[in-house]
Amino acid sequence: MNILVFNCGSSSQGFKVYEVDQNHAEKVVISGKAKNVAARTQSQPYLFWNMNDKTEQKFCDLSSHRLAAQEIIGILNAKGIQPDAIGHRFVHGGKLFQQTTRIDTNTRNLLIQCLPLAPIHNPNSFSVIEVCEQLLPSIPQYAVFDTAFHSQMPESSARYAIPGSIAEKFGFRKYGFHGLSYQYVSTKTAQLIGKPLQNSKFILCHLGSGGSSITAVRDGKSIDTSMGYSPLAGLVMSSRSGDLDPEIILDLVRSGYSADEVSRILNRESGLIGLSGFSSNLAEIIDAAESGNVSCQIAFDVYAQRLMEYMGAFYWLLNGADAIVFTDDIGETSWKLREKLFGGKDLLGVKLDQELNRQATGSKPSCISQEGSKTQIWVIPTDEEIVILNEVRAIIG
């Protein structure tokens, strides 16, 4: 059986095809990623894939996730790869979905109701589902939800300080995201440090090219996370504002901006691109800052400070941590960001090894803390696709 996994991010689209044999062993047949999808960056959009230890790439129009999905399915057809089932990462299931589900007429309509909850994620994932319906109409599809990992978060973390009747009526609460990544990385971290997951404390930083979040995990469960009711809250991101004073939104509305216009500004025109006016790509911003671009330096400083504030809060909330972990595109590759975060923090007992940090590229798990560090620091590549695969396999049986 071949299971195709689509991992749709805000500015990327990963995919893998797993072959599962009759002994339930899996192997990756082909894997790849569409980069800079519908993104405002100085870099060209492109698609790369690896099959039989050979990597190929293609520069093409990736102005939407729909086009990226069409390109990916075209590659699979050219390679003679026919999927028997398809699993999709679906960011926000709201109150309607707290576990993986097969997509049928009923669940499809419920997914449509979830589209506004994550306006730059859910519509992208749904468009990929539609492409699969058109190009692979007989193949069953399954939705796996990022919010599921955080569904048992304590009420003290999940509740907003607004009237309970309003919160209940509209479903206003913290849902949390990047759950598939956190599910994988928390288990992997416990294995690497040799400590039972059920007796562990981790601060996990999922820093992507589009969206970023940070989560406090105790005993394998989400205790608190930076994203909230939507993926807009929390850290500064590529084009998302992260946390800001709600009165700013009210003032914009009073000044004549519509809700859709405010949403566009905060989701697509803010964050790194809003601060720098140059790029939504942190690596490009750091390079420009080092060349003297003041706006890019400010963008880098704000990005790092917001992350440090959450790291400090979660360190206090957990009463210390066994490990602080960085994953996904920025988390795995930006040694300059990690160096900025931990510079001068020796008094906390969290000690970065500069040489190990610079050597860590995300190609494999790497411990980058000094031997005497009170809390270990790790760079661990995430694998959301294997989580999606296992969720789909559990339903198929």
FIKEZA-894725 format. One record per residue (C-alpha): x, y, z; residue in one letter. Coordinates in steps of 0.5 Angstrom, whole numbers, plus 500, padded with zeros to 3 digits. Example, Ala and Ser with C-alpha at 12.3 -4.5 7.8 and 13.67 -1.06 7.14 Angstrom:
2
525491516a527498514s
***
This chain:
397
500500500m502507498n500513503i501520500l502525506v501532504f504537510n501544508c505550511g503557510s509558505s511551504s508544502q512538504g510531501f512524502k510517499v511512504y510504502e507500507v508492507d504487509q509486515n507494517h514496516a514503512e519506507k520513504v519512496v519519495i520526499s520533497g518540499k515546495a519552498k517560498n510558496v505564495a511568499a514575499r521574499t527575495q528568493s525564487q520559489p522552487y520545488l525539490f524532491w529526493n528519490m533513490n538517493d537522487k535529488t532534483e529540483q524545479k523552479f516554477c510558479d508557486l504563487s499558491s498551494h493549489r499550484l504546488a499540489a498540482q506540481e507535486i502530483i505531476g511529479i508522482l505521476n511522472a515517477k509512476g507512483i500511485q498513492p492508496d491513501a492521502i494524509g493532510h496536515r490541517f492546522v486548526h480543527g477548532g471545537k469540531l475536530f480533536q482527532q484524525t478523521t477521514r474526509i467525507d461529505t460531512n467532514t468536508r463541510n465541517l472543515l469548511i467551517q474551520c477555514l476562518p479559524l486559521a485564514p492563511i493555513h486552513n484555506p491552503n490545506s483545503f485547496s490541496v484537498i480539493e486538488v487531490c479530489e480532482q486529480l486523485l478522485p478515488s483515493i481516500p483522504q484523511y485530515a490530521v490536526f495540529d490543534t489535537a496535541f494541545h487539546s488537553q492544555m490546562p484551563e489556566s493556559s487555555a482560557r482568555y480573561a473575557i466574559p465566559g458567555s462570549i468565550a463559550e458562544k464563539f469558541g474563544f480559547r487558546k488552541y495552540g498549533f504545530h502540534g504534530l511537530s511537538y508530538q514528534y520532537v518531545s518524544t525524540k528529545t526524551a529518547q536523546l537525553i535518556g529520560k522518560p517522556l512521562q517525567n520530563s520538562k521541555f521548552i520546544l521552539c518550532h521556528l518555521g519560514s512562515g509560522g513560529s511558536s514555542i511550547t512548554a511540555v511537561r510529561d509529554g503534554k502541552s502545558i502552554d504555548t505561544s499561539m492562541g485562538y489562531s496562529p496569529l498570536a505569540g512570536l513575531v513571524m515572517s508576515s504575522r504580527s504575533g502578540d500586540l495590544d488589542p486596542e491597535i485593532i480597535l483603533d484601525l476599525v474605528r479609523s475605517g479599516y474593515s475586519a478583512d483589511e485588518v486581518s490582511r495587515i496582521l497576517n500578511r503584511e506584518s512580522g518580519l516583512i512589516g518591520l524590515s520592509g525588506f523580506s519575510s525571510n529571517l536569514a536574508e534579514i540577518i545578512d542585510a542587518a550585518e551589511s548595515g540595514n537598520v530596519s533589518c537589524q530592528i526586525a532581527f532584534d524584535v524577533y529574538a526578544q519576543r522569543l526570549m520573553e516566551y522562553m523565560g516565561a516557560f522556563y519559570w512556568l516549568l520550574n526549569g527545563a531538561d532541554a530547550i529544543v529548536f526545530t523547523d527551518d529557522i530553528g534548525e539552520t540559524s546558528w546566529k539566532l541561537r547565539e543571540k538568544l543565549f549570549g550572556g545567559k550563563d547566570l541561568l545555568g543555560v550555557k551554549l557551546d558556540q562551536e557546536l552551535n555553529r556546526q549544527a545545521t539541522g541535518s541530524k539531532p545535535s546537542c549544542i550546550s556546554q557539558e556543564g549546562s543546567k539545561t541541555q540545548i538541542w537542534v532536532i529536525p522535526t518529522d511531522e510527516e511520520i506523525v501524519i503517517l502513523n495517524e492515518v495508519r491507525a485509522i486504516i488499521g
***
